[in-house]
Amino acid sequence: MNSFEERFAYSLHFEGAESDEDRLKKCIDQLFRIPLIIEDTRSTDNAEMYGALASRAKSRGDYEVAVNFYTKALQEVFPYCELSAILYSNRAKALGCLQMYEESLIDIDRAIEISPNTEFTKHFNDTKMDLKKKASRPHTKQNNRNHFEDIPSLSHNENKDIPGMSDAVRLVHSTKYGVNFEATKPIGSGDVILIEKPQVTSVLNSTVALARVCHYCLNRSRALLPCERCNSALYCSKECRAKAYEEYHRFQCNSKNFPDDVQFVIILLMKITENGEKLAEAIKYCEKLDTMSADSMKEFRTIRDNLGDNLKSVLNLSISMKENDKKNARNILISAHTASFLRNQTNYMRGHNDVLSVAKLLFRLFYIFHAHIFLEDISVDKDNVSGVYNLYSLLSLFPHSCCANTVYSIHKNGVIAVRAAKDMKPGEQITFNFLRTSRSVTFITEFISRQIVLQEEKRILCNCMACEYHYDFKPEFGGKLKIPKELERRLRKKRFDMDSLWELLKIINNEKSRPCLEAELLKAALPDIYLGKRETLLDVLYRLIGLS
């Protein structure tokens, strides 16, 4: 929590018997006595400081760092001024030194567009001519990310009842697993069984080293454009900036100092209520969920209208929320804080004065964030992390398994493709490894550690095949996996060839029907390889099977 939240938390005293609703009321009452003051923190002094740091980095040949500092400076400066034009021009030159000519030309055009006088315009045009000459010469291009740009298609027909899901899969309900999915026909290894666009995508708050992706479409770019009103958001184009502002960012601009979870929940609230148009409907639906019995959960989860309705499909993810759960303590505080912010400093509530009802809605959304958020690093290399939060309604219904029979890939706009990691028979349950999406780790071998992370971060008590036997993943082949000569030749020649890797996974699955480290390493590496990364767990796997 930030300093405001910490001071506020210490001023409250909850009674043990108080309900979550009573605690929300107490928070809201206190907040009306403590005004929320959120100021524009942009500063010309900061812009000049970052610009100077960028110039120093550029003078010593550290162009990557220079670009990062120029981006930070642009976030601090007020738009359309002389300093802004100079910063775009200087970043264009630094990008040119990195042979990123397409992006450098975008930047120099921005400098020309806002040039304050003819002298500057002439200088910028000279820079543009120089960059064009360099761009026409042979040069190294950025890492090809076709897998990220190209969204695959379902391997079977689309399910008539569940948009985005293969008709080889159906939604079922069982006493043991609750709502889950199972195969209805044979599914082959590598078959795409789900294509889902996220309900919400949110880039983690950037530092100087993290400005790599558009906050709206997730396009990888170094010539990012800042929001015109705050220093928190970056976009690859004016079009993305305008769309983000219209859809949700106009409510975020004043909340730029809030933590990542608050930023995400504000976007989610805007999405499911259509910027407040459906606020009353959302509140009414929350009241319905509050009175729902356990017997009616199956019906609510499986009704087609609920699956296809953004508002209902998202809020249904909070059905498992428990009253007075100790883990909800911070959610109570931050829900009241956010509701008060929306009422006092935005026009979102449009005369709706029941702050408690909005806080209760937010309380559910914060629970959904912490229980179902999907965290992914969509950068290419480990030194330039680009963390993104996504929320997928259908994927969140998959049961977890530490040795899941699916793998996934993330694509542009946050679209996720889920593939079968093995051949499946009709009636087989579809599972997903949510450890890969946790905030602290991506791969854990030890049973105890897996259980701790799952319960703390995902509120999951796992009883998958591996956890049922308290299995610590370990090498099972002793370096003696039998790989056909032709496949071995292809893997040595092209270690990241996707077709060859899927063939290798099939061989491992055929050799070992029980959980094994080799299979899990490959399944964990595939999402990174689809993103275009080259430093993955594949290196560990190749050493274990003698391909290093």
PyMOL commands that set and color helices and strands:
alter all, ss='L'
color gray80, all
select helices_A, chain A and resi 3-10+20-31+44-59+63-76+82-97+101-113+118-136+146-149+208-210+238-255+260-273+279-290+294-302+304-308+310-318+326-345+355-372+395-397+412-414+434-437+447-458+465-468+485-493+498-511+517-531+538-544
alter helices_A, ss='H'
color red, helices_A
select strands_A, chain A and resi 169-174+178-183+192-196+200-203+225-226+234-235+374-377+387-391+406-410+416-420+429-430
alter strands_A, ss='S'
color yellow, strands_A
deselect
rebuild
show_as cartoon
